[in-house]
Amino acid sequence: FSTAYMGGASWNDTFWKNDRFDKLLIQARAETDQNKRREMYYEMQQIVRDKGGVVVPMFANYVFGTSDKIAHGTMAGNWDLDGEKFHERWWYS
């Protein structure tokens, strides 16, 4: 939130500013009561959802699941979803 949504933040690409959001953000940083802090962040999330300026150029449409019934050979550990080859190299056991 501090980097991308606070008024004047360096990554605030849409130059969005909301006084209530900025005030909550500063207060939440100092709040030690977890429940109060959670509520502050919840309200900030709602403000961003309803009034925020966000540029979403694309969405990654992935589904993630695990099961003991799925088997696989050697996996490519350096890429998500086995290097996008999961549909070719994984099978039901």
C-alpha positions as CSV (number, residue, x, y, z in Angstrom):
1,F,0.0,0.0,0.0
2,S,2.8,2.4,0.9
3,T,4.7,2.0,-2.3
4,A,1.8,1.9,-4.8
5,Y,-1.3,3.5,-3.4
6,M,-0.4,6.3,-0.9
7,G,-0.7,9.8,-2.4
8,G,2.6,10.7,-3.9
9,A,4.1,7.2,-3.7
10,S,6.8,6.4,-6.2
11,W,4.9,3.6,-7.8
12,N,1.5,5.3,-7.7
13,D,1.2,5.1,-11.5
14,T,-2.3,6.6,-11.7
15,F,-1.5,9.5,-9.3
16,W,-4.5,8.4,-7.3
17,K,-4.9,10.2,-3.9
18,N,-7.5,9.5,-1.2
19,D,-7.2,11.4,2.1
20,R,-9.0,8.8,4.1
21,F,-6.8,6.0,2.7
22,D,-3.6,8.0,3.4
23,K,-4.7,8.7,7.0
24,L,-5.6,5.0,7.7
25,L,-2.3,3.9,6.2
26,I,-0.2,6.1,8.5
27,Q,-2.3,5.0,11.5
28,A,-2.1,1.3,10.6
29,R,1.7,1.4,10.5
30,A,1.8,2.5,14.1
31,E,-1.1,0.3,15.4
32,T,0.0,-2.5,17.6
33,D,-3.4,-4.0,18.3
34,Q,-3.8,-6.7,15.6
35,N,-7.6,-6.6,15.4
36,K,-7.6,-2.8,15.0
37,R,-4.9,-3.0,12.4
38,R,-6.7,-5.7,10.5
39,E,-9.8,-3.5,10.4
40,M,-7.8,-0.6,9.1
41,Y,-6.3,-2.7,6.3
42,Y,-9.6,-4.1,5.5
43,E,-11.1,-0.6,5.1
44,M,-8.1,0.4,2.9
45,Q,-8.6,-2.6,0.7
46,Q,-12.2,-1.6,0.2
47,I,-11.2,2.0,-0.6
48,V,-8.8,0.8,-3.2
49,R,-11.4,-1.7,-4.6
50,D,-14.2,0.9,-4.8
51,K,-12.3,4.2,-5.5
52,G,-8.7,3.3,-6.3
53,G,-6.7,4.0,-9.4
54,V,-5.3,0.8,-10.6
55,V,-3.9,-0.2,-14.0
56,V,-4.3,-3.9,-14.6
57,P,-2.7,-4.7,-18.0
58,M,-3.4,-8.4,-17.8
59,F,-4.4,-11.3,-15.6
60,A,-2.6,-14.7,-15.3
61,N,-5.2,-17.3,-15.5
62,Y,-3.8,-20.2,-13.4
63,V,-5.4,-22.9,-11.3
64,F,-3.4,-24.5,-8.5
65,G,-4.2,-27.7,-6.8
66,T,-2.5,-30.6,-5.1
67,S,-3.4,-34.3,-4.9
68,D,-1.7,-37.6,-4.1
69,K,-3.4,-38.9,-7.2
70,I,-1.2,-36.8,-9.5
71,A,2.2,-38.2,-10.5
72,H,5.0,-36.6,-12.4
73,G,8.6,-37.3,-13.6
74,T,11.5,-34.9,-13.2
75,M,10.2,-31.4,-12.7
76,A,11.6,-28.1,-13.9
77,G,12.1,-26.4,-10.5
78,N,13.0,-23.0,-12.0
79,W,9.6,-22.3,-13.7
80,D,6.0,-22.1,-12.5
81,L,3.9,-25.1,-13.3
82,D,6.9,-27.2,-14.3
83,G,7.9,-24.8,-17.1
84,E,4.3,-24.7,-18.4
85,K,4.8,-28.4,-19.4
86,F,2.6,-29.8,-16.6
87,H,-0.2,-30.8,-19.0
88,E,2.3,-32.8,-21.0
89,R,4.4,-34.5,-18.3
90,W,1.9,-35.1,-15.4
91,W,-0.6,-37.9,-15.1
92,Y,-3.1,-39.5,-12.8
93,S,-1.6,-42.4,-10.9
